[in-house]
Amino acid sequence: MRRREFIALLGTTALPWTLTARAEPRRKIAKVGVLWHAGSAEEEREYLTVLVKAFSDLGYIEGKNVEFLHKFPAEQLDRYPVLARELVESNVDVAIAVTANGAVALKQITSTIPIVFVIVPDPVANGLVASLAHSGGNLTGLALVLNDLSGKILALLEEAVPSLSSVAVFWDSPVRVKGGMRVVPALAAAAKALGLAFRSIEIPAPDAIEPAFAQAQIDHVDGVVVIGAMLFNERARVGVAALGHRMPTITYIAEMVPYGLLMSYGQDFPDYFRKAAGYADRILRGAKPADLPVEQPTRFKQVINLKVAKALGLAIPSSLLVTADEVIE
């Protein structure tokens, strides 16, 4: 082969490789913003770890093909809009709003960035979506069910505490969304149906937790239901106060029970965060939030703390133990 023909052949052979190399784009790093509710990653560690692992299980490796921007408003209402704007100005590809306050703040700032909400009661009534089947905008996610569980929560507490004749609900976390505390009147109605005396106690700050349990004991309250993001953040303090005042306490959040509460019944919140990562993944792959229906829970998780029951002198009936998803011994 002559030199000129060899050079021509070499050029022809190399051309497809060159075009292929140039045509292959650099892989985009997905930017995911998360607007939490607590004040730090440490306070959110249980769910933050679950969320990041869920993304990892879907093939997202931090620093390689995904970047997380975590924002922590520390339950301060005026911080949600500020941090929401920071996420929007950072041009995140998708934003995850952990609570209703975060979802509302993001919705008010952007109508283009996709938003996935995680723990939101009645997103239709809150104005976040047009309907559960068709969001009609840039938001979708998972709906929280509380009101409909009120009767079940009190029935479980009554079964665990046979002497139950009065119950109090401790609630917190001021919300800007409609119906943020509809669960309180729902619990009042359920208590009335069961013939239980009922009182509603707002816990405005962490320092009010212990005095509230002390007063409940003085007033001969037989059991307490705790609700709210701040009380979740302060779960260790709640548990210490509940045990210290020998107060059987139930909640909707399983992750509070190991800290000294008697039991829980409600949504599987770690699973909610795994599903939120799935929503975000579908959006990053091209799906539109308006085409993704809001998911409602299909199963509920029941946890019983036998250590607490023993400390309170309660004998949990076998009918409760056999239906529990988890028993702490």
N, C-alpha and C positions, 0 to 999 in steps of 0.2 A: 504494500500500500504506500502510495506516495505521501510525502509530508503534508501537502495541502489538503488531500482527502482525509487524512487522519485528524487534522485540526478541525475540519468541518464536521466530521463524525463526532468528535469529542464535544463540540459545541452543541450539536443536536441532542446528544445524550444527556448533557448537563442541564438543558433548558427546563424539562419538566420538574426536576428536583428544585431548581431555583424558583420556579413559579409556585410550587407547592409550599416551599418555605415562606415565601412572601405572603401567600394567601392565608396561612395559618395565623389567626389573630392571637394576641396575648390573652390568656384567660382572665376574665374580669373578676375582681374581688368584690363579692356581694357585701354591701354595707347594711347591717341590720341594727336599727335603733330599738332599745328597750326602755320604756318608761315604767319604772317600778313604783312602789308606794312607800317603802321603808327608807331609812337614811343611809344605808351602806350595803355593800356586797355581803358583808358578814351577816347582817340581819336578814338578808334574802337568800342565804346560802342554800337552804333546802331546795328551793324552787329554781334558783339561778343555776345550780349544778345540774338539775334535771333538764332545764332548757338547753344549756350548752351541750350536754351529752346527746340530747335528742337531735340537735343539728349535726353533731359528729356522726351519729348513726346514719344520718342521711347523706354523709359524704362531705360535710363542711368542716374544714380544718382551719382553726383560727390562725391568722397570719399567712395562710396559703391561698384560700379561696373565699374566706369570710372575715369580716371585721365587725366586732360588736361594739356598739356605743351604749353603755349602760348609764342611765340617769336615775338618781335617787332623791325624790322630793321630801322624804322624811315626814310624810303625812301633812305637809304644810300646803294648804290650798293655793296660796299665791305662788308657790314654786312650780306647780304643774304647767301653767301656761309658759313660764320662762324656759323650763327644760324642754317642753314640747317644741317651742320655737327653735331651740338649739339643735334639736334633731332634724327639724325641717331645713334649717339653714345649712346643716351638714350634708344635705342631699342624700339621705338614707334611701335605699332601694325599697325597704319595707320597714314599718314601725310596728312594734308590738306594745300594746297598752295593757298593762296588767290589770288595772282596775277601771271602773267607770269614770272616775275623775280624770285619769290619764286619757281615756278614749275621747271624752268630751273636749278636753284641752286640745288634743291633736286635730279633731274634726273641725274645731273653730279656726284653726290656722291653715290647714291644707285640705284641698278637695282633689288633689292629684296623687299624692303619695299613698300607696296602699297601707291600710292600718288593720292589724289583727288584734282584737281584744280577747282577753282571757277570762277574767272573773268579773262579769257584768250582769247584774240582775235586770231582767226585762229590757233588752236593748231596743225594742220597738217603742215602748212607753218612754224610754230615755231619749228618743229621737236620734238614735245612732244609725238605725236601719229602717227602711220602709216596711219590710216584713222579714220573717225568718227565712222564708224561701228565696226571696229576691231582695237583697240589701238596697239596691238602687243607687249605690254610690261607691265610695272608696273604702268602706269598712265591711268587715265580716269577722267571724270568730266563733266564740263559744258562749252560750247563754247559761247564766247561773240560776239555779232553782233553789229558792229558800222558802217562800211563802207556802208552797204546797207540802213542804216537809214538816210544818209546824206541829200538826197533829201527831205525826210519827215520832218526832223528837220528844214531845211530852209523854207520849205513851211508853216510850222506851225508858225514860227517867222514872215514870211511875212504876214500871215493872221491876226496875232495879232497886227502887226505894219504896217498899210497900207502905210506909207511913206517910208518904207524900200527900200533903193537903194544901200546901201553898208553894208557889214558885215565883222567882224573880228573873227578869231578863236584864242583863248588863250589856249595854250597847254603847258604841262610840263612833268616831269617824264621821264628822260632818261631811255631807256630800252635796254637790251642786246638781246632781242628776235627779230627775223626777222619780219619786217612789223609792228613794235610797233606803228608807227604813220602813217599808211596807210590811216587813216581816214582823215588826213589833205588834201592830194590831192583829196580824194573823195569829201570832202566839197568844195574844189576849183572847181571841175568839176560841182557839183550841183549848185553852185553859178553862174557859167557861163551860165548854162542852163536856170537859172531863170533871167538872165540879171542883176545880182548883182555884184557890185565891191567887190573884195575880198582881204583880207590880212591875213597873218599868223604871229602870234606873239608868240614867245617862252617866257614863264615865268620861268626863271631859279631858282627863290627863292621867298619865301613869301613876302619879301620886295619889289618885283617888281610888285606885284598885283595892288596896288593903282596907281602907276605911269602909268601903262599900260592902266587902265581905263581913267585916266586923259588925256593921249595922244589921246586915241580913241575919247574922247569928243572934243578935240581941232581939230582933223582931220575930224570931222563931220561924224564919223562912226554911223550908225543907229541901230546896234544891234551886240551882241557878243555871240559866242558859246564858252563854257568853257569845256575843256577835261583834264583829268589827275588826278592821285592819290593825288598829292600834293595839287592841287586846291580843291579836295574834302576834304582833311584834313583841309584846310584853308577856308572852306565854309563860315564861319562867316565873315572873312575878305573880301572874294569875294562879299558877299551880301552887306556889308557896302559900298564897293567901287562902286558897280554897282548902288546902290541907290543914293549914294552921287554925282555921275556923271550922273544921270538920264539916265542910259544905259539899255535898255531892254536886258536881258540876258537869254539864254536858255542852257540847259545841257541835258545829257543823264541820269543823276542820280536824281531820285525823291527826295532823302533825302537831296539834296542841296537846293531845292526850298524854304522851310520855312525860310531860312536865308536871303532872299532878292532877289532871282532870280525870273524872271517872270514866267518861265514854264520849263517843262522837257518832254522828250519823250525817252523811252528806256526800257531796261530789268527791270523786277521786281527783284531788287537785294536781298531784304530780302528772297524772294522765292528761289533765287539761293542758299542762305546759308542753307535754310531748305532742299533743294534737296541734297546739299553736305553732310549733316548729314545722309541722306538716303543712299547715295552711301557708306559712311563709315560704316554704320550699316550692309549693305549687305556684305561688305568685311570682317567685323569682324565676320560675321556668316558663312564665308567660301567661298564667291564668289571671283573670280579672276578679277582684273582690266581689263585684256585682254578680258574678256567675257562681260564686261559692256560697251555698246556703249556710246560715248560722246553725251550728250544731247544738242540740239539747242533750242533756245527760240521759243515758239509757240504763245506767247502773249506779248504785250508791254504795258507799263503803261504811261499814260499822266497825268500830274499834272499842274494846273494853280493856280497862286497866285494872287487873286483879290486885295489883299491889295497893292501889288506892282503895279499892273495895275493902281489902283486909284492914287497912289503916282506919277506915271509917266504920268498921264493924258490920259491913254489908255482905250478905251471902247472895251472890249473883245467881239467879235461877238458870238451870241448864237450858231452858228454852231460849235464853238470850245468848248463852255461850255457843250453842250450835249454829246460830245464825250469824255470828260475828265473823268478819273477814280477818280480823287480827285480834289476838288476845295477848296482852302484855302481862307476863308472870314474873 
